[in-house]
Amino acid sequence: MIVTRPLFEHRICAPDELAQRALLLPRPLVFTNGVFDILHRGHVTYLAEARALGASLVVGLNSDASVRRLGKGEDRPINVRADRLAVIAALDSSSLVTWFEADTPIELILACRPDVLVKGGDWAVDDIVGAPEVRSWGGSVVSIAFRHERSTTAMLARIRAG
C-alpha cells in the first residue's frame, strides 16, 4: 500500500518560501491573517468572502507563541500550529497558508505583496497592519463585516461551563 499526503498539504507554505510561491498564484491576490484556532462558521464564511475579492487567497496564521502573546488565554491555542495550518489549507477558499512568529504579519504582507488586504469587521481599515504598505503599491484594504457572530473564546467558555 502506498501512502500519499493529502492534496491540500501542498498549500502549506513555509514563511521563507512565501515570496516565491506567491508569484505563481493568479492575481488579484488577497491576504488575510488570524489565529483560526477552533474553526467555526464565522471563520469559513469570512475566508470564503475574502477569497471572493480576488483570484487567490493567502492566509497567515499566528504561531503558537504569537497566539499566547495575544492574551486569549493560558491554554490557547487549543490546536497547535501544524493542525491549524492543515485545517485552513483543506478549505477550498485557501490558495496558500503560512505562519508568522512576530506579533504582526507585516513581513508576510511585504513578501507576497497582496492586491487586497483583508481583516474582519472588528478592524477599522486604517488600523489593519500593512494597510499603508498595500496602498503604496496600488492595492486596497477591506474590512469584511461579520455575517455570523461567533467566537472561539466564547465557544470555549460555553464548553467549560458545561
N, C-alpha and C positions, 0 to 999 in steps of 0.2 A: 504494500500500500504506500503510495506516495502522498506525503502530507505537504500541502501548499499553504502559503499565507493567504488570509482573506484579501480579496482585491482592494478593499478600502485602505489597507495599510500603506499602499503606495502614496496616499495623500498626506501621510505624516512626514513632516519635513523638519530637519534639524535647523535651528536658527541660522547657523553659518552657511547653510545651503539655500536660504530663502531668496536672496537676490537673484541667483542663477535660475532657480526653479520658477520664480515669478515671471521671468522673461518669457517663459514658454506658455504662460496662461493667456487665454483670449482676453482682450480688453473690451470694454472697461473693466478694470479690476477693482473690487470692493474689499476693504479691510475692516474687520471689527475685532474686538478682544473682550475677554472676560474670564471668569472662573469656570462657569458651566459645570458645577460640582455634581448635583443630582439633577439630571436633565428632566425638564418638565415642559408642559405645553407652551408656556410663555417663551422659553428658550427656543423651541423648534419653530414657533411662529415668527419670532424675531429673526432667526437665522434665514428662514425662507424669504422674509421680506427684504432682508439685507441683500441676499443673492439676487433678488429680482431687480435690484438697482444697477446690475452690471452683468457681464458675461461670466465672471469668475468671482469666487469669494475665498479670501484668506482669513482664517480665524487664528488669532494669537491667544494662547491660554496662559494665565498666570501659573508660574511654577508653584510647587507646594509651599516653598519658603515665602514666596511673594503673597500667596493667599493668607498665610499666617500673619504676615505684617499688615494685612488689611483689617485685622481685628474682627473677623467674622466668628471667632470662637476658637477655644484652645484645641478642639478636636477637628478643626477644618484644615484642609479639605477632607471630606469623608472618603472620596475616591481619589486615589493617587494620580499624579500627572499622566502616567502611561495609560491608565484606564480612561481618564477624561479625554485624552488625545484620540484613543481608539473609538470612543462613542461619537465624538464630534466628526471624526473622519468618515464614519459609517453613514452619516447623513448625506442625502443627495445634494443638499444645498452647499456643502463644503467642497472646495476645489483643493485647498491645501490647509493643513493645520500644523501650527508650530507653537513654540512657547517662549516665554521671556522670564528671566530671573530677576530683573530690575523691578522697581516699583511701578514703572510705566512701560508701555510698549513702543516708545519713541524709536528705538533702534530698529525694530521690525518695520515700522512705518517708513523710515528712511531707506531701508533695504529694499522693500517691494514697491515703493512709490505708487500707492494706490491712486486711482482716479476718483474714488469715492471713499470717504472715511465715515464710518457709521458707529453710533452708540445708541443705547436705549433711551427712552423718553425721560428718564430721570437725569439726563445730562443736557445742559444748555449747550447749544452748538459752539459757542465761543469758549466753553470750558473743556471741550474734548481735547485730550492730549494729541498733539500732532496737527490740529486744525490750521495753525498759521503755515506750517510747512506744506501741507497738502494744497492749501490755497495758493501758495507761492509758485507751484508748478502747474496751476490751472485746474486743480481738482476741486471737488465740492465736499462739503461736510454736512451730514444728515443726522438728526436725532429722530429715531423711529418711536412713535407713540406706542405705549403698551396696549395690546389687544386683550390680553388675559392677565389679570393681576395675580401673579404667582411669585413665590419667594422660597428659595431653598431654605433659608433661615427660618421662615415661618413654618414650612413643612416639617423641619426637624423639631421645632418646638411642639407641634401637634403630636408628633410621633413619641417624643419623650414624655409628654403629659399623659399619654395612654389614651 
